[in-house]
Amino acid sequence: MTIIDADRTAIDSLVAPTPFPGSFAVSYLRVSTKEQAEKGGTDEEYSIPAQREANRRKAEQIGATVIEEFVDAGESACKADRPELMRMIKYVAEHQVNYCIVHKVDRLARNRADDVAIHLALRDAGVMLVSASENIDETPSGMLLHGIMSSIAEFYSRNLATETVKGTTQKAA
């Protein structure tokens, strides 16, 4: 193990969620388009099966049992009123859940306002948001990273919309 590896391990142990033996988690999965949902996703990183497996591994890593899974297949994260997301928020308010595991922050929300509202709803229910691929948690550095990742997701979404309009306008001209 190199010094860099040892430092990375030490940093990860500081920002990773502390396992609660016998804890419970919910898993939230989302793909944006009906095509991804019907075909299982062409981008392996974002397919429902790939997200499910990553979330399962994360649950195992933090010592949690996934007790419920919520899948919004073919739903945009540009809006927060997705059926399974709303059902999940209600579920965690009514059940003992320690963690909500997502593959990436952008699977949960694509704008800061929705991200904050969802995160507060989870926190009010006593649930810690955990990403299978990003080191977010309730520490100051974890919250900073969460904010940055959420802002990047919002930028990506808005920029994609702008580029689509620009391309369509150029094609029409």
N, C-alpha and C positions, 0 to 999 in steps of 0.2 A: 504494500500500500504506500503510495507516495504521500508527501506532505499535503499536496492539493486534495487528494482523496480523503485524507484524514480530516482536513479542514471542512470539506464538503459534508462529510458524515457528521461532524460536530454541529455544523450549521443546520443540517436537516433535522437533527435531533432537537434543536431549539425551536424550530418552526413547525415541525410535524405535530398533528394532534396527539395528545397524550391518550394512549389506549385506556379505555375503561373496560375491564374484564366483564363479560356478560352484557355489553352495551348493544343497543339496537340502532339500525340505520334504515333509511329509505334511500332508494336509488331513483334518480331522475334521468331519463334519456329523452333525447329529441333529435329529429332530423327535420330539415327545413322544407323539403319538397315531397309531394306525394310519390314522385318517381323513386326517390331514395327510400321511402317507406315501403313501397311495393316490391322493389328489387333488392332490398336489404342494404342499399347504399353502395355507390360505386367507389366512393372514397373510403377505404377501409378504416381510416382513423375515426371517421364520423358515423359509420354505419351503426345501427342499433346493436347488432351482435358484438361489434368491437367495443362500443361504449359499455355494454353490459359486462363484458369480460374485464375491462379496465376497472370498473366500479366494484366488481366482485373481488378483484385482487386488492384494491384499496381497503375494502371492508375487512378482508382477511388480515391485512397489514396492521390495521388499527384495532383488531380484536373485536369487531362488531359483526353482528348477524343481520343481514338484510331481511327485514320482515315484510317489506312492501316495495313494489316497483311501479313507477309511474312513467308512461311512455306517451309523449306527444309526437306522433308520427305524421310528418307533413305539415308541421305548424311552425310559422315564423316566430322568432324570438323578438321581433320588433314590437310585439304587443304582449302584454302580460296576462291577458284573459284567456290563456290556453286551457282547455278542459282539464287535462291531467295535472297541470301545474296548480290550478285552483283546487282540485281534489286533494293534491298532496299537502297544500298549505292547511286545508281543513283537517286532514288526517293527522298531521303532526301536532295540531292544537288539541286534538282529542285523544291521542295515544302517547305512551311513553316512548320517545324517540330521542336518541343522543346525537345522531348525525344525519345530515342530508348529503349524499354523495352524488356529485356530477362529474362528467368526464372532464369538462372545461367550463370555466365561467360563462363563455359565450353560448353554451347549451342552455343556460338558465335565462339570460337576458342579453339584449343587444343595445341597451341604452342604460345610462347611469341611474336615471330616476326609477325605472323598474327594478334594476339590480338592488338599489338601496331599499325599496319597499319590500321586495322578496326577502332580502337578508334580514331586515327588521322583523318581518313576520316569523321567520325561522327562529331568530334570536329570542323573540317574545315567547315562543313555545319551548324555549330551552334547548334548541337544536343548533349544533355547530355545522356550518357549511364546510364541506371538504371537497376538494377537487382531486380527481384521480391523477391529474397530470400537472398540476400547479401547486406550489407550496403556499396555499392560503390558509389562514387560521385567525384566531382572535388576538394574536400578538401584534404589537405596533408594526413590525415589518410584514407580517402576514396580511394585515389590513391594508397597508400601502400597496402591496403586490396585487391584492384583490381589486383595489381601486384602479390601478394601472391597467390590469387585464380587462376590467369592465370598460374603461375608457377606450382601450384599443378595439374592443368589440364594437363599441358605438361608432368609432371612426371608420372601421371596416365597412359597417353597414351603410353609413351615410355616403362614404366615398364610392361604394359599389353602385348606389342609386344614382349618384351624380354621373359616374362613368357610363352607366346604362343609358341615361337620358342623352348624354353627349353622343354616344354611338348611334343611337336611334335618330337623332337630329341630323347627324352627318350622313347617315344612310338615306334619309328622306330627301336631303338636299341633293 
